[in-house]
Amino acid sequence: MKHFFTSESVTEGHPDKVCDQISDAILDAILEKDKNAHVACEVTATTGMIHVMGEISTESYVDIPSIARNVINRIGYDNPECGFDGNTCAVLTSIDAQSPDIAMGVNESYELKDGKTDEENQIGAGDQGMMFGYACNETKELMPLPISLAHKLSKQLAKVRKDGTLKYLRPDGKTQVTVEYDENDDPVRIDAVVISTQHDENVTLQQIRKDLAEYVIKPIIPENYIDENTKIFINPTGRFVIGGPVGDSGLTGRKIIVDTYGGYACHGGGAFSGKDPTKVDRSAAYYSRYIAKNIVAAGLADKCQVQLAYAIGVANPVSIMVKAENSKYTDEELSAAVKKVFDCRPQAIIKNLKLTEIKYLPLASYGHIGREDLGVPWEKTDKTEALINVLK
């Protein structure tokens, strides 16, 4: 039976994404000086104001207001005409140290206190919770097609704005793609494309619609997915001049579905940006994607969802679940293989994915998952052979 699925993306100038990028820029600056820092940094944005808050424990010092302003200006909010200006907006900070009650479990795991002294037991999970990873064979990066295309449209919106192709565009924008699937759950066509983009006041709606069809949609959406029944909506309200933090307040972590699988897979609820990798909300979500992608890349399943769950202060996950589609192996067999091939303790995840060495700011826009363009370690498929060998 055919069905439809829709995913959305947002540009780097969306107010929530402005906040995500500031949070991760602050995290990057701190980790560059202190790889053992504990960071949980959140940001809100509204007309003329940025508020940075959270819990940070570190030996280093970074200039938070300067970092925030640099991010805002780089995005393109660098003059009053856009309604928000990184050069003149207020930047407030409210930072405390991490709670000692949390730190005592993170710095010294339950297992370590119990006498299990190997290196991977040194730290415990920074919180309880469950994290999901997913992969499918719909795209070359093994991501669902709707979110893959939505992100590509958003990136193209930013590209034509920044390279001067469409100089009248402003930073805020959203995209949305609806894919039709056939009875075999394979994508067969694009049913609808929606783009809403902020723009200068003096450009006509007719010009915007003509240009975006030519310079944004045409280069991104494959022709074989479009037919006479595909619906295209470009700035359907007719006007989008007021945008960014002036048009709507922003908040770190409010685009968790955009950051992951576009709603196509489960989500544990935890946000990523502004959190150091001891927070399993972030590190275990990346690792579960790594596991799921290797299962699909190895040809062990067409689609795969992985869940990792943790107790605060405990290194070993309380559960590991694998749910696969079109696999000759049972979910139990795949779960057993995962436990043999992948070490899911936080210290091991940080080490294996080099999570204190990468830059997080580039991930704060256009998705944390499927980012083969950034060369992030959780997108590697270097465990396929090990999985196959374990299952023989």
Salt bridges, closest charged atoms under 4 A:
GLU8 OE1 - LYS174 NZ 3.65
GLU12 OE2 - LYS162 NZ 2.37
ASP16 OD2 - HIS14 ND1 3.86
ASP16 OD1 - ARG254 NH2 2.80
ASP16 OD2 - LYS255 NZ 2.87
ASP20 OD2 - LYS17 NZ 2.79
ASP24 OD1 - ARG282 NH1 2.98
GLU32 OE1 - LYS359 NZ 3.38
ASP118 OD2 - ARG345 NH1 2.97
GLU138 OE2 - LYS303 NZ 3.69
ASP163 OD2 - LYS159 NZ 3.21
GLU180 OE2 - LYS2 NZ 3.85
GLU180 OE1 - ARG189 NH1 2.75
ASP185 OD1 - HIS3 NE2 3.01
ASP185 OD2 - LYS303 NZ 2.44
ASP191 OD1 - ARG189 NH1 2.84
ASP191 OD2 - LYS231 NZ 2.82
ASP200 OD1 - ARG170 NE 2.87
GLU201 OE2 - ARG239 NH2 3.23
GLU214 OE2 - LYS218 NZ 3.90
ASP227 OD2 - ARG189 NE 2.70
ASP259 OD1 - LYS17 NZ 2.52
ASP259 OD2 - HIS368 NE2 3.88
ASP276 OD2 - LYS279 NZ 2.53
ASP281 OD2 - LYS275 NZ 2.85
ASP343 OD2 - ARG345 NH2 2.83
GLU372 OE1 - LYS140 NZ 3.74
GLU372 OE2 - LYS293 NZ 2.73
ASP373 OD2 - LYS155 NZ 3.08
ASP373 OD1 - ARG371 NE 2.97
GLU379 OE1 - ARG289 NH2 2.79
GLU379 OE1 - LYS293 NZ 2.74
